[in-house]
Structures are given as structure tokens and as C-alpha cells.
Amino acid sequence: MLNAIALLAIAAIALLLIYAATRPDHFRVTRTSVIKAPAPKIYALINDLKSFNNWNPYEKKDPSVKGSYSGALSGVGAAYAWDSRKVGAGRMEITATDPPHKLTMKLDFIKPFKAQNTAEFTLQPQGENLTVVIWALFGPSPFLSRLMGVVIDMDNMIGKDFEAGLANLKALTERR
């Protein structure tokens, strides 16, 4: 009986590992918001990392986060490094801009796990005072991430943070 249970457990673990290995080796999380403001006004709050951190949902999760800015004040080369018990540690840097339509950031996570991803903001003007803002995060999904993804819905977890951040951005932009 004990041997049968052990064999079933080994078979279940093997199936779980095989299933995780078949999952995609890249991920992408995207959320969208419609904001009643012109694209340049919204873009300015993304392109300047100090302004970015006024609506960044991860900064709001831990007000005691230790952060430091480096490089340019805004645009390509602007960088921000953070260290926090609640949201981990890492660094982001703006790597490409197309004002007021698109901005790309390189994200290097250190804690709680190492990862290198890309964040992308796309702004689509819909007339003079309405903009569709798309926030995407994408990158490689190593085996451990794919294994965790069997149990944890990463799109839902990260997506909730993006939804909160876009709501913060919308509130900040629309009340100005």
C-alpha cells in the first residue's frame, strides 16, 4: 500500500513537472484604461520617474520603500532603484521613448527573485481629451516561473496591480 502511494505521488509530481515544461517560455501581462486627458499630459506622468512614483502601485504598497534616482531627470536614461521588504528590490530604466505615444522601460528585479523584464506604456489618443493607456509587462518565463504559474495566476496577480496603478494615474490626471 505504501509503495502504491509513493508511486502515485512520484507520478503526480512527474506530471506536474512535465505540464510546467510545456507552458509558454515567455509571458505578457496587459491592462488598459481610458483616461479623460490629452496624451501629452498623461505621458509626462510616466516619462518622469518621480511623477511616475506618485501613481505607481508598488510604491503605494510600501510607503517606507528606499528608492534612489539616477541618470537623466526624465526620458531615456532616467533610472530608479528600489529596496523594500514588501515589494522586493530592483531597478528600472527608461530605454526608449516616442512622445506622447510610447515609452519602454527595462526592469531588473533582484528580490524576491531575479528577473529581467520589459514594461511598455502605449498611449492612443482618441480625440483631443481622451486617451487609451495600455500598460504591458513581458519577458522570459524560466522553468521555475512556469512551475509557479501552475498554482499562481501571475496574470491576475500582476494585472490587479496594473489596474490599481492605472486607476491611480487616471485619478491623478483627471483631477489636475
Protein Blocks (a to p, Z undefined) as FASTA:
>chain_A
ZZmmmmmmmmmmmmmmmmmmmpcfbdcddddddddddfklmmmmmmpmklmmmmomklmm
mmmbccddehjfbhehiacddddfklopaddddfbdcdfkbccdddddfbfbdcdddddd
ddddebjkbccddddddddddfklmmmmmmmcfklmmmmmmmmmmmmmmmmmmmZZ
